[in-house]
Amino acid sequence: IQGNPLNSALQKVSKGVVLEGEILPTKPCQIDLLSYDNSSDLMVMDVILSEGKNRQIRRMFELIGHPVKNITRLQYGPVKLKQLRPGDWRYLSDSEVKKLKQKNLKAQIKTFDSEKSD
């Protein structure tokens, strides 16, 4: 991201914020600072989302005045993307497929349970 945000701003974002055009706040996320370069005024960090809204990371950091310059997705759910470049693909391992199916089943059960309680 551009700049060096205050810890209070990062805590605010990590706890969840209401983004422009949204009604509900984002779910809490984990932010780990990796490095900061004074000469370019750029900070590198890991952001782990539990739910990703459209352009969420960019929108969260714009909200606190620190635009995102570059994003690299490292993982999607249980699937680590390793060295994949944009447009590349790879076969999923049996273990990854199993984890995705389990995650999908849990989401379906959660949705079914919430529908039953309505």
C-alpha positions as CSV (number, residue, x, y, z in Angstrom):
1,I,0.0,0.0,0.0
2,Q,1.0,3.6,-0.3
3,G,2.2,5.2,2.9
4,N,2.5,4.1,6.5
5,P,-0.9,4.0,8.1
6,L,-1.4,4.5,11.8
7,N,-1.9,1.4,14.0
8,S,-5.4,2.7,14.9
9,A,-6.4,2.8,11.2
10,L,-5.2,-0.7,10.7
11,Q,-7.0,-1.9,13.8
12,K,-10.2,-0.2,12.5
13,V,-9.9,-2.0,9.2
14,S,-9.1,-5.3,10.7
15,K,-12.2,-5.2,13.0
16,G,-14.5,-4.5,10.0
17,V,-15.6,-1.3,8.3
18,V,-18.7,-0.3,6.2
19,L,-17.5,0.2,2.7
20,E,-19.1,2.7,0.3
21,G,-22.3,1.3,-1.2
22,E,-22.6,-1.4,1.4
23,I,-24.9,-1.7,4.4
24,L,-23.1,-4.3,6.5
25,P,-19.5,-4.0,7.7
26,T,-16.8,-6.2,6.4
27,K,-16.0,-9.3,8.5
28,P,-12.9,-9.0,10.7
29,C,-9.6,-9.8,8.9
30,Q,-6.0,-10.4,9.8
31,I,-3.4,-7.9,8.8
32,D,0.3,-8.6,9.2
33,L,2.9,-6.0,8.3
34,L,5.8,-7.4,6.4
35,S,8.0,-4.5,5.4
36,Y,8.1,-0.7,4.8
37,D,10.3,1.1,2.3
38,N,11.0,4.7,3.3
39,S,12.4,5.7,-0.1
40,S,9.2,4.6,-2.0
41,D,6.8,5.1,0.9
42,L,5.3,1.6,0.2
43,M,4.3,-1.0,2.8
44,V,4.0,-4.7,2.2
45,M,1.5,-6.7,4.2
46,D,-0.5,-9.9,4.3
47,V,-4.2,-9.5,4.6
48,I,-6.3,-12.6,5.3
49,L,-10.0,-12.3,4.7
50,S,-12.7,-14.7,5.8
51,E,-15.1,-13.2,3.3
52,G,-14.1,-11.2,0.2
53,K,-16.4,-8.5,-1.1
54,N,-15.8,-7.0,-4.5
55,R,-12.4,-5.2,-4.4
56,Q,-12.6,-5.3,-0.6
57,I,-8.9,-4.9,0.1
58,R,-8.5,-2.0,-2.2
59,R,-11.7,-0.3,-0.9
60,M,-10.7,-0.9,2.8
61,F,-7.4,0.8,2.4
62,E,-8.8,3.6,0.2
63,L,-11.1,4.3,3.2
64,I,-8.2,5.0,5.5
65,G,-6.3,7.0,2.8
66,H,-3.7,4.4,1.8
67,P,-4.3,3.2,-1.8
68,V,-3.2,-0.3,-2.7
69,K,-0.6,-0.4,-5.4
70,N,-0.4,-4.2,-6.0
71,I,-2.3,-7.3,-4.8
72,T,-1.0,-10.9,-5.1
73,R,-3.5,-13.6,-4.1
74,L,-1.6,-16.3,-2.3
75,Q,-4.4,-18.6,-1.3
76,Y,-8.0,-19.2,-2.1
77,G,-9.7,-21.0,0.8
78,P,-7.7,-24.2,1.4
79,V,-6.0,-23.9,-2.1
80,K,-2.5,-22.4,-2.1
81,L,-1.8,-20.8,-5.4
82,K,2.0,-21.2,-5.2
83,Q,3.7,-19.8,-8.3
84,L,0.6,-19.4,-10.5
85,R,0.7,-16.3,-12.7
86,P,-2.5,-14.6,-13.9
87,G,-4.2,-16.8,-16.5
88,D,-2.3,-19.9,-15.5
89,W,-3.9,-23.0,-14.0
90,R,-3.1,-26.2,-12.3
91,Y,-4.8,-29.4,-11.3
92,L,-6.0,-29.6,-7.7
93,S,-4.7,-32.3,-5.5
94,D,-7.1,-34.9,-4.1
95,S,-6.6,-33.3,-0.7
96,E,-7.6,-29.8,-2.0
97,V,-10.7,-31.2,-3.7
98,K,-11.7,-32.9,-0.5
99,K,-11.2,-29.7,1.6
100,L,-13.2,-27.6,-0.9
101,K,-16.1,-30.1,-0.9
102,Q,-16.1,-30.1,2.9
103,K,-16.1,-26.3,3.0
104,N,-18.9,-26.2,0.5
105,L,-21.0,-28.7,2.5
106,K,-20.5,-26.7,5.7
107,A,-21.7,-23.6,3.8
108,Q,-24.7,-25.4,2.5
109,I,-25.6,-26.7,6.0
110,K,-25.2,-23.2,7.5
111,T,-27.5,-21.7,4.8
112,F,-30.0,-24.5,5.4
113,D,-30.0,-24.0,9.1
114,S,-30.5,-20.2,8.8
115,E,-33.4,-20.8,6.4
116,K,-35.0,-23.2,8.9
117,S,-34.9,-20.6,11.6
118,D,-36.6,-17.9,9.5
